[in-house]
Amino acid sequence: MENEVNLTARQELLIKAVCRGLRRKEIAVELGVGESAVKRLLEKLFLRFNQNSMRGLAVAYLQARTGQTATGHKAICRPKPRRAKLDPV
């Protein structure tokens, strides 16, 4: 059974995008808002969940929602792999 985490619809969409490993710019495009709006929403959520990173926020949200604790960030949240940089020719 899921615990209640009272978030607005916009906060819920944003935090689910964070859990999927999206970056701020990608979240802004997905939500149809500017990056500065995403930054403000994230800052409010960081304060609410007492976190200072997007990964920490995702973990704290999932822990609050499920009522479970994790042994580390990787136990719950796996970020989207970054693209490898190509070496110059």
DODREN-518347 format. One record per atom (N, C-alpha, C): atom name; x, y, z; residue number from 1; residue in three letters. Coordinates in nm, 3 decimals, padded with zeros to 5 digits. Layout:
% DODREN-518347
ATOM   atom        xx        yy        zz    nr   rest
ATOM     CA         X         Y         Z   NUM    ALA
...
This chain:
% DODREN-518347
ATOM   atom        xx        yy        zz    nr   rest
ATOM      N    00.084   -00.118    00.000     1    MET
ATOM     CA    00.000    00.000    00.000     1    MET
ATOM      C    00.088    00.124    00.000     1    MET
ATOM      N    00.052    00.222   -00.081     2    GLU
ATOM     CA    00.132    00.344   -00.092     2    GLU
ATOM      C    00.092    00.442    00.017     2    GLU
ATOM      N    00.194    00.509    00.075     3    ASN
ATOM     CA    00.169    00.615    00.171     3    ASN
ATOM      C    00.130    00.741    00.096     3    ASN
ATOM      N    00.057    00.829    00.163     4    GLU
ATOM     CA    00.018    00.956    00.102     4    GLU
ATOM      C    00.137    01.052    00.101     4    GLU
ATOM      N    00.167    01.103   -00.015     5    VAL
ATOM     CA    00.264    01.212   -00.030     5    VAL
ATOM      C    00.186    01.320   -00.103     5    VAL
ATOM      N    00.145    01.423   -00.031     6    ASN
ATOM     CA    00.060    01.526   -00.087     6    ASN
ATOM      C    00.140    01.623   -00.173     6    ASN
ATOM      N    00.131    01.605   -00.303     7    LEU
ATOM     CA    00.198    01.692   -00.399     7    LEU
ATOM      C    00.094    01.744   -00.497     7    LEU
ATOM      N    00.124    01.860   -00.555     8    THR
ATOM     CA    00.037    01.910   -00.662     8    THR
ATOM      C    00.060    01.823   -00.785     8    THR
ATOM      N   -00.031    01.834   -00.881     9    ALA
ATOM     CA   -00.017    01.755   -01.004     9    ALA
ATOM      C    00.113    01.789   -01.075     9    ALA
ATOM      N    00.150    01.917   -01.077    10    ARG
ATOM     CA    00.274    01.960   -01.143    10    ARG
ATOM      C    00.397    01.904   -01.071    10    ARG
ATOM      N    00.395    01.907   -00.937    11    GLN
ATOM     CA    00.506    01.851   -00.860    11    GLN
ATOM      C    00.518    01.701   -00.883    11    GLN
ATOM      N    00.405    01.634   -00.891    12    GLU
ATOM     CA    00.404    01.489   -00.915    12    GLU
ATOM      C    00.466    01.457   -01.051    12    GLU
ATOM      N    00.428    01.531   -01.155    13    LEU
ATOM     CA    00.486    01.511   -01.288    13    LEU
ATOM      C    00.636    01.536   -01.287    13    LEU
ATOM      N    00.676    01.644   -01.219    14    LEU
ATOM     CA    00.818    01.680   -01.214    14    LEU
ATOM      C    00.899    01.572   -01.142    14    LEU
ATOM      N    00.851    01.528   -01.028    15    ILE
ATOM     CA    00.929    01.432   -00.949    15    ILE
ATOM      C    00.935    01.296   -01.018    15    ILE
ATOM      N    00.831    01.260   -01.091    16    LYS
ATOM     CA    00.836    01.135   -01.167    16    LYS
ATOM      C    00.936    01.146   -01.282    16    LYS
ATOM      N    00.948    01.263   -01.342    17    ALA
ATOM     CA    01.049    01.285   -01.445    17    ALA
ATOM      C    01.189    01.276   -01.385    17    ALA
ATOM      N    01.206    01.329   -01.264    18    VAL
ATOM     CA    01.334    01.319   -01.194    18    VAL
ATOM      C    01.367    01.173   -01.168    18    VAL
ATOM      N    01.268    01.095   -01.126    19    CYS
ATOM     CA    01.289    00.953   -01.098    19    CYS
ATOM      C    01.328    00.876   -01.225    19    CYS
ATOM      N    01.284    00.923   -01.340    20    ARG
ATOM     CA    01.322    00.859   -01.466    20    ARG
ATOM      C    01.460    00.902   -01.513    20    ARG
ATOM      N    01.523    00.995   -01.441    21    GLY
ATOM     CA    01.660    01.035   -01.474    21    GLY
ATOM      C    01.670    01.149   -01.573    21    GLY
ATOM      N    01.560    01.221   -01.597    22    LEU
ATOM     CA    01.565    01.332   -01.691    22    LEU
ATOM      C    01.640    01.451   -01.631    22    LEU
ATOM      N    01.703    01.530   -01.716    23    ARG
ATOM     CA    01.771    01.652   -01.674    23    ARG
ATOM      C    01.672    01.767   -01.675    23    ARG
ATOM      N    01.713    01.878   -01.614    24    ARG
ATOM     CA    01.624    01.994   -01.604    24    ARG
ATOM      C    01.569    02.037   -01.740    24    ARG
ATOM      N    01.656    02.045   -01.838    25    LYS
ATOM     CA    01.614    02.091   -01.970    25    LYS
ATOM      C    01.512    01.995   -02.030    25    LYS
ATOM      N    01.533    01.866   -02.013    26    GLU
ATOM     CA    01.441    01.765   -02.065    26    GLU
ATOM      C    01.306    01.772   -01.992    26    GLU
ATOM      N    01.313    01.796   -01.862    27    ILE
ATOM     CA    01.190    01.810   -01.783    27    ILE
ATOM      C    01.112    01.932   -01.829    27    ILE
ATOM      N    01.181    02.041   -01.853    28    ALA
ATOM     CA    01.116    02.164   -01.899    28    ALA
ATOM      C    01.042    02.140   -02.030    28    ALA
ATOM      N    01.106    02.070   -02.122    29    VAL
ATOM     CA    01.042    02.041   -02.251    29    VAL
ATOM      C    00.920    01.952   -02.229    29    VAL
ATOM      N    00.936    01.850   -02.147    30    GLU
ATOM     CA    00.825    01.756   -02.123    30    GLU
ATOM      C    00.705    01.825   -02.057    30    GLU
ATOM      N    00.732    01.916   -01.964    31    LEU
ATOM     CA    00.623    01.985   -01.893    31    LEU
ATOM      C    00.573    02.109   -01.967    31    LEU
ATOM      N    00.647    02.151   -02.069    32    GLY
ATOM     CA    00.606    02.269   -02.145    32    GLY
ATOM      C    00.628    02.399   -02.070    32    GLY
ATOM      N    00.733    02.404   -01.989    33    VAL
ATOM     CA    00.766    02.524   -01.912    33    VAL
ATOM      C    00.913    02.557   -01.933    33    VAL
ATOM      N    00.956    02.672   -01.883    34    GLY
ATOM     CA    01.096    02.710   -01.895    34    GLY
ATOM      C    01.182    02.641   -01.791    34    GLY
ATOM      N    01.313    02.641   -01.817    35    GLU
ATOM     CA    01.406    02.579   -01.721    35    GLU
ATOM      C    01.402    02.648   -01.586    35    GLU
ATOM      N    01.378    02.780   -01.586    36    SER
ATOM     CA    01.373    02.853   -01.459    36    SER
ATOM      C    01.253    02.807   -01.375    36    SER
ATOM      N    01.142    02.774   -01.439    37    ALA
ATOM     CA    01.026    02.722   -01.366    37    ALA
ATOM      C    01.057    02.586   -01.305    37    ALA
ATOM      N    01.127    02.503   -01.379    38    VAL
ATOM     CA    01.168    02.372   -01.327    38    VAL
ATOM      C    01.261    02.390   -01.209    38    VAL
ATOM      N    01.354    02.485   -01.221    39    LYS
ATOM     CA    01.448    02.511   -01.112    39    LYS
ATOM      C    01.374    02.554   -00.985    39    LYS
ATOM      N    01.276    02.643   -00.999    40    ARG
ATOM     CA    01.198    02.689   -00.883    40    ARG
ATOM      C    01.119    02.574   -00.820    40    ARG
ATOM      N    01.055    02.492   -00.904    41    LEU
ATOM     CA    00.980    02.377   -00.852    41    LEU
ATOM      C    01.072    02.280   -00.779    41    LEU
ATOM      N    01.189    02.255   -00.838    42    LEU
ATOM     CA    01.285    02.165   -00.773    42    LEU
ATOM      C    01.332    02.219   -00.640    42    LEU
ATOM      N    01.359    02.350   -00.633    43    GLU
ATOM     CA    01.405    02.410   -00.507    43    GLU
ATOM      C    01.301    02.391   -00.397    43    GLU
ATOM      N    01.173    02.407   -00.431    44    LYS
ATOM     CA    01.067    02.385   -00.332    44    LYS
ATOM      C    01.064    02.240   -00.286    44    LYS
ATOM      N    01.081    02.148   -00.381    45    LEU
ATOM     CA    01.080    02.006   -00.346    45    LEU
ATOM      C    01.205    01.968   -00.267    45    LEU
ATOM      N    01.320    02.028   -00.299    46    PHE
ATOM     CA    01.442    02.002   -00.221    46    PHE
ATOM      C    01.419    02.040   -00.075    46    PHE
ATOM      N    01.358    02.155   -00.053    47    LEU
ATOM     CA    01.330    02.198    00.085    47    LEU
ATOM      C    01.231    02.104    00.153    47    LEU
ATOM      N    01.127    02.069    00.082    48    ARG
ATOM     CA    01.023    01.984    00.140    48    ARG
ATOM      C    01.077    01.846    00.181    48    ARG
ATOM      N    01.162    01.789    00.097    49    PHE
ATOM     CA    01.215    01.655    00.125    49    PHE
ATOM      C    01.354    01.659    00.190    49    PHE
ATOM      N    01.401    01.781    00.222    50    ASN
ATOM     CA    01.531    01.800    00.288    50    ASN
ATOM      C    01.644    01.734    00.208    50    ASN
ATOM      N    01.649    01.765    00.080    51    GLN
ATOM     CA    01.751    01.710   -00.010    51    GLN
ATOM      C    01.819    01.823   -00.085    51    GLN
ATOM      N    01.933    01.792   -00.146    52    ASN
ATOM     CA    02.002    01.894   -00.224    52    ASN
ATOM      C    02.046    01.844   -00.362    52    ASN
ATOM      N    01.994    01.729   -00.403    53    SER
ATOM     CA    02.025    01.678   -00.536    53    SER
ATOM      C    01.901    01.611   -00.594    53    SER
ATOM      N    01.900    01.601   -00.726    54    MET
ATOM     CA    01.785    01.538   -00.790    54    MET
ATOM      C    01.777    01.390   -00.757    54    MET
ATOM      N    01.890    01.325   -00.749    55    ARG
ATOM     CA    01.891    01.183   -00.713    55    ARG
ATOM      C    01.840    01.164   -00.570    55    ARG
ATOM      N    01.889    01.247   -00.478    56    GLY
ATOM     CA    01.843    01.240   -00.340    56    GLY
ATOM      C    01.694    01.266   -00.328    56    GLY
ATOM      N    01.646    01.360   -00.409    57    LEU
ATOM     CA    01.503    01.391   -00.411    57    LEU
ATOM      C    01.422    01.270   -00.457    57    LEU
ATOM      N    01.467    01.205   -00.562    58    ALA
ATOM     CA    01.397    01.087   -00.613    58    ALA
ATOM      C    01.392    00.977   -00.507    58    ALA
ATOM      N    01.503    00.954   -00.441    59    VAL
ATOM     CA    01.508    00.850   -00.338    59    VAL
ATOM      C    01.415    00.885   -00.222    59    VAL
ATOM      N    01.422    01.011   -00.176    60    ALA
ATOM     CA    01.338    01.054   -00.063    60    ALA
ATOM      C    01.189    01.043   -00.098    60    ALA
ATOM      N    01.154    01.080   -00.220    61    TYR
ATOM     CA    01.014    01.072   -00.264    61    TYR
ATOM      C    00.968    00.926   -00.266    61    TYR
ATOM      N    01.047    00.839   -00.327    62    LEU
ATOM     CA    01.009    00.699   -00.335    62    LEU
ATOM      C    01.002    00.633   -00.198    62    LEU
ATOM      N    01.092    00.672   -00.109    63    GLN
ATOM     CA    01.088    00.618    00.027    63    GLN
ATOM      C    00.963    00.666    00.099    63    GLN
ATOM      N    00.929    00.793    00.083    64    ALA
ATOM     CA    00.809    00.847    00.149    64    ALA
ATOM      C    00.684    00.782    00.093    64    ALA
ATOM      N    00.683    00.758   -00.037    65    ARG
ATOM     CA    00.565    00.700   -00.102    65    ARG
ATOM      C    00.545    00.554   -00.065    65    ARG
ATOM      N    00.655    00.479   -00.057    66    THR
ATOM     CA    00.643    00.336   -00.030    66    THR
ATOM      C    00.657    00.301    00.116    66    THR
ATOM      N    00.713    00.393    00.195    67    GLY
ATOM     CA    00.735    00.365    00.336    67    GLY
ATOM      C    00.856    00.277    00.360    67    GLY
ATOM      N    00.936    00.255    00.257    68    GLN
ATOM     CA    01.055    00.171    00.270    68    GLN
ATOM      C    01.179    00.258    00.276    68    GLN
ATOM      N    01.284    00.204    00.334    69    THR
ATOM     CA    01.413    00.272    00.332    69    THR
ATOM      C    01.508    00.191    00.246    69    THR
ATOM      N    01.605    00.259    00.192    70    ALA
ATOM     CA    01.702    00.194    00.103    70    ALA
ATOM      C    01.840    00.202    00.165    70    ALA
ATOM      N    01.926    00.113    00.123    71    THR
ATOM     CA    02.063    00.114    00.174    71    THR
ATOM      C    02.149    00.215    00.099    71    THR
ATOM      N    02.099    00.267   -00.010    72    GLY
ATOM     CA    02.173    00.367   -00.087    72    GLY
ATOM      C    02.090    00.412   -00.205    72    GLY
ATOM      N    02.135    00.518   -00.268    73    HIS
ATOM     CA    02.062    00.573   -00.382    73    HIS
ATOM      C    02.040    00.469   -00.492    73    HIS
ATOM      N    02.139    00.385   -00.517    74    LYS
ATOM     CA    02.130    00.291   -00.629    74    LYS
ATOM      C    02.025    00.183   -00.605    74    LYS
ATOM      N    01.986    00.164   -00.479    75    ALA
ATOM     CA    01.886    00.062   -00.450    75    ALA
ATOM      C    01.749    00.099   -00.506    75    ALA
ATOM      N    01.722    00.229   -00.523    76    ILE
ATOM     CA    01.592    00.273   -00.569    76    ILE
ATOM      C    01.599    00.344   -00.703    76    ILE
ATOM      N    01.694    00.431   -00.718    77    CYS
ATOM     CA    01.696    00.522   -00.831    77    CYS
ATOM      C    01.820    00.502   -00.916    77    CYS
ATOM      N    01.800    00.461   -01.037    78    ARG
ATOM     CA    01.911    00.447   -01.130    78    ARG
ATOM      C    01.898    00.553   -01.237    78    ARG
ATOM      N    01.992    00.649   -01.240    79    PRO
ATOM     CA    01.981    00.756   -01.338    79    PRO
ATOM      C    02.001    00.706   -01.480    79    PRO
ATOM      N    01.945    00.780   -01.573    80    LYS
ATOM     CA    01.961    00.750   -01.714    80    LYS
ATOM      C    02.108    00.762   -01.751    80    LYS
ATOM      N    02.166    00.666   -01.823    81    PRO
ATOM     CA    02.307    00.674   -01.857    81    PRO
ATOM      C    02.334    00.794   -01.947    81    PRO
ATOM      N    02.445    00.858   -01.923    82    ARG
ATOM     CA    02.485    00.974   -02.003    82    ARG
ATOM      C    02.549    00.924   -02.132    82    ARG
ATOM      N    02.540    01.006   -02.236    83    ARG
ATOM     CA    02.602    00.971   -02.362    83    ARG
ATOM      C    02.753    00.979   -02.349    83    ARG
ATOM      N    02.821    00.884   -02.409    84    ALA
ATOM     CA    02.967    00.884   -02.407    84    ALA
ATOM      C    03.018    00.994   -02.500    84    ALA
ATOM      N    03.120    01.063   -02.454    85    LYS
ATOM     CA    03.180    01.167   -02.537    85    LYS
ATOM      C    03.276    01.099   -02.636    85    LYS
ATOM      N    03.269    01.142   -02.759    86    LEU
ATOM     CA    03.357    01.088   -02.861    86    LEU
ATOM      C    03.492    01.159   -02.856    86    LEU
ATOM      N    03.598    01.080   -02.876    87    ASP
ATOM     CA    03.731    01.139   -02.881    87    ASP
ATOM      C    03.749    01.213   -03.012    87    ASP
ATOM      N    03.817    01.329   -03.008    88    PRO
ATOM     CA    03.840    01.401   -03.133    88    PRO
ATOM      C    03.929    01.319   -03.226    88    PRO
ATOM      N    03.905    01.332   -03.352    89    VAL
ATOM     CA    03.977    01.253   -03.452    89    VAL
ATOM      C    04.110    01.314   -03.479    89    VAL
